[in-house]
Amino acid sequence: LKERIIATNKLFKYLATARDEITVKNQEIEFKTQEINKLRETLNNSLRVVKLRDQKQAELTQESERLKLTIKELEHRLQVQENSPEHQKKLDELNKKLATVQDEKAAQESKIISKESYIKQLEAQCHELRENQKKQIEVIHKPKQPAELKKKREEINQLQQQLTTCQTQMESIQQQLQETQEEKDRLEKEKEQLEEEVMSIKIDQDFSHHSNQEEVDQLGKQVKDFESHFHQLRGECTFYRNENAFLKQQLMQLHTQLSQAAGLDTILSSHEPHVPKQAVEIERTETVSVPTSPKEDKTTLRSSSGLVPPPSKVFPLPVTLKKKKKTTSKLTKFVNATNPGRVLENKPIGTKRPSISTTYELNNKKLKTTSENCLEQANSLIKQARLPTEQEIKDMGVSLMKEIDDCYGRIKTSAVIGNHIELVSFGIPDQCTLQLPKGMDHREKIYAWYMAAIYRVSSEEYNALLKELSVKISSCLKTKSSAYAFNVIPCLINVSHIWKEAGLFTTHLMLFDTFQAAVAHVAKRTGTPDNIKMMYDKLKELFEWNDSTGIPACIDKTFNYLKGPELKLLYQQDKDLFKQTRFNIVKTFELAFSVLDNWNDLFDNFIRTRLWSLLGGEITGDISLELIGVLGRLGVSQDPLKPDKPGVATLLNCLIQVMDMNGEETKEDLTIKCTAARSIMKIAGKDPKYHEHVRKFMASLA
């Protein structure tokens, strides 16, 4: 029995282990069945993907066959179009139109050059009239003989006649400028039409050969060149218009001076004896011994290229000045010269007085030869095929700067150079050569080569020359013509297409409203082209702007907020938001008044009356001082030779008084003084007199 019990226990243990093994195997079988199911699912998915890929491949094969058919059709159409005569006719017409437009452009350039020379002559005559007027005023206060009084009276009559002829000539020049403006508009329209036709031809020739593509590219480059020349002509027209206005003001001043000197007639009539007419005629025939040029010379002054405008009435010369006929020598030189810049100077120069001796003229010739000593020496170096030595450069450095300063205005070439420039090598081969434009003046090439030779030999002397040149460039005046204000609207159109959210103003803040009003003011002012107005309408549509109330309304709204209680409450509650609001207020006034560009209204009606009353405020005083500095900068003259607008010096003195206030200083007082110092630096610019006050104030703080 004991053995059976032991055997049954062993059997029970075997059964337990077998049962455990069976459970483990069942678990493994279940896990494997799950893996098999997963593999079946992935297999089904892969089969589906393979079917989809097969379908896509079939579709792609069909699409490729269809594209092959379309390519064959396009090639056939292209061959037919290349052989068509209409395509060749269009190209010929465009070439003819481009040739005519280029001829018209050249004619306009020649007209502008001729008008420039004519304006220089008028300036010289105005200078001559001023000198004669000074002499007349000096003669009035001296005792005169009857014969001298009679001659002076004749000179006054002749000056008055010259003044009237100058006025008529100025009117004719203004009419010619109007005609050139109309011609410019017509050329602009033709340019736009040509650009559209060129673009259409480019679209038709997308699949053409390289030869046709090169022809279209050449046409496009020619159109771009014409556009650059056209912008150059527009800038020159605006410059000449401003210069004519300045000359007209000078003529009006001369006219007023002559009218003030009209009291001379009464003096002359009281002291002049009675002289018979025959005697006067005899005297005139004896004194007027000026040789008159024959009629053939007058025709030679008018070249077929149109460099000289149609001749007006010949100015009657005074009886005493027998050598005044030499004033036309400059005009003949201009017509016969290849480079007009060699003859015409930048500034008007009066005609020579007959009292100048021949020795003075010889001295002038000597000065001219010495002033071009560097040019001759550099030219001799090029002929000798050698570079200058350091000692030669040191001896000639100062004279080189003087020579460039004196002569560069006469020898400079055009600053606007086209895209297609033919370059030529100039200098000494294998030593120092430059690639320069072919149409560049020869003397300018010599100066450029000499500067490069100095750089090759001695870099220290070259750096010294560059420093001196930089000083001269910084002292030059800015250009009289500037970009038009409405040029900002096409830029905003580009912004609206790229960053539209920049102009979608969800909140009507003062700066955003003023910006809309400023753009509307620029677009709606008189003289704005129609295409700019159309762009502004499109801009309003893209940015979803409403009709603007105007810049004055924005100024009133911002000023009321500045002096109202809301700003004080904001200062007490949130300092960070107050700083942002202060920035918006300052920039709003700066934008508004810079667009209006009326200094008298700004100074008299805003700074003196409205803004000045806020200086005593607790919060508005500091903002008002900052506004005085920002707005006062609008009255500072950009030209160093012209004075600032009236009132700028007054604002600077008031700011200095605020900065130099004595007494117990609190934190608020120190902040106000620092704001006044910053405003002084904004208005004063580079004036060292006011910088000294600010420097003393900063030293006192330290």
Steps between C-alpha positions, in 0.01 A plus 500: 500500500786733585657439162171574326460823691851603394424404139175698504683806636756476225223459246323805642818705471544385141143594422547846657814568301331374183203728568730800546681418179168471315389845626830656390470340159141622469617856576772470238247370249268796572788747458601342172141503376485874578823556310364298210187717495711816500711367216185419308374857549832650385498267202151614405601865537810448288290331235266799498794741470640296213166518323483879550853540370415293197201725435710816540767360271240432236366854538853643474569304185180639350598853609849462351352388170263796505791741574701352214211570267468860628878553460480382142207735437689794656810425295290493187333832596843651578635403160196648333529822704871542427434485131205741519563853361289663776761418762776659294281805435445551872873486567570750220233738629639485852852566375377802303311635801803457721715683246255791484474518878879505532521781245241699692690434822821629345317809377361564849847463652643747250219745577568473873873559447426802284263641761763449767750701297237765438427523873872545569502791255200655674674464837807676362281780366324530838839529668594769250177687568570493875845645449360775279233575759764538772691741282186702436427528872857617563476753217179655642677629811781670305490838320478441126550695183205531259663270241562229760143530626371459148712186449383353828142561403555318173660212688200480733265486204707225343502306827124525519476370144731214589284421802188482285673279246622272780145471630368412155774243461416349838136469392605329178720260699208417728283428196771274361519320834125442488539358151776269619277389787223411255754321282620312805146383582453385143829308508397341828176374347686363199748332734217325687348384171836367384549316828158335464579393143838363603340302782240356260776393260688340788191297592456385139865393477531283813595192295698680229869450416789684666537745214145631532534510880815710471323747272218541751752543784677769302171680447426481872846635586450785254170583668672499842772729368238733363322497837819595686566784253140608536530524880822697453320744268218537750743587779679751277168660404407548867846643571472747212150598607625586849798685355271702271286595798813619681606705196155648478526616861834661423348681203217626719753630753683679219175651385425630849850646526454679169164633613662628821763673289231666288557821695812541290286612208386810686860582595616455142215708358576788741875513417499402133527782240307499178691313227371484141417161347760528227779534752380193685501298181853613416622404846348154475657434163836606634496312829339172392790336326419139583557277197186318398522139395374409152179308447685179416636484856150508647400196302809310609399543862196281439602141455268239357528293817301756697768583756416871489142628547340727241667842518297775656548873472863611517572686822592866438845558647586812700682773311797511737567125494645443154621142563167352609473313169738238641219347708401284203843334490392257772199398296710432190740297710207303639368420152840390367615315813468122527456512874281792617626456857838642394350839415217553747578559864286398795450860615407801287797720416457856383645623174843663505525873554677702232711669769696180564850532360680254277750421774220365716393274215855371469504429872176305458664288231793431730266396779319268263821329397612457861158368603529219244858409595396168659304405190796564272741317729271197527458498122877508456533204739257302285697587188827401671336174621613537862339547840565810714747488786411571863680833490303608191175404671590696815592806296179484298243382758368839610498645148313192376214564740483867402502410133221245535298747706543777241470303177273203573184702446605566140618152407251273672300258289137403544421341836222284351658215303294246310503126550696432181841665538796443275809482721851572377835445670692814596845539653831317483479132397637245749543775763180694568196484273135586560178393326313827438194595289583593144301826510679625812691825471871451429613728781275320744660171393844648571394609850351156571817326383717731708299421816542127429873552446527678836331200663753269335802701612405637846188398689558769767486782246192339347323489838586866560352593161185300577457678834524838330255390232255374764512841671422672169215258425345549845510879452313481168141616485217259463311473173231756436253243372363222717270204452129560468292439813249283317769238427410344836164378364643240254717371786191463718332309217785248513466480879126437468560202272769345723414606859134587483457472877735799544232737372191340651458731799252333732529772765470867405808638673619855441815398311310265267236763425770760428680255272182449295440876488861563390475248215167651392650851513792395280273324250240778472727804481515701179744375240471133595484278188183307426669161528608584857140587587387166357766325708373679811144378432634147460697541824186602689322195363780260599551641850124560554552864595215744547497857371750711691390804701818692416828581674371812689224290659758241611717778648205642696399155625853418619545841664170466688611160627836648603345769718206286618466308829529155336876534458549592868289203608701271275826633652379410849369153409739349242846652439592261215185577304561870566845477335347337193229765482759776535698355209182490287420864586847625403512302176147608411589870515831442320332312214215749468709818486774349282238409239330841520842674464384844616746644750318829553177324598693253719693768688233772527181299545619186678831542687453861617128491577394144579808300599654782705201501735568138601857557622381571854314169534620225728501232231457700181805720565750224430310385190474859373877549530559183301251618237678836473824316422339268246290766326769769519725278294260552207606866485873430477639575154655205318720738303797623710514823297137592574365615837253305709131580504391791723440384855756219521751715690222608738415137577866420566538793740184399688623142532836625631318707763302194608818291520687767703226559759634545854349402832421181685499211257253217541484185293231651276705817442805296405291298252371821340855640469623180336211516253590861420863396440390225260277748316793743467715229345221415253457859381862619521643222285875561462510854642779501765360809672199310634699183561705693756187576705399134503855396589502734800165364614621139478817594691289654777305174531821301537 
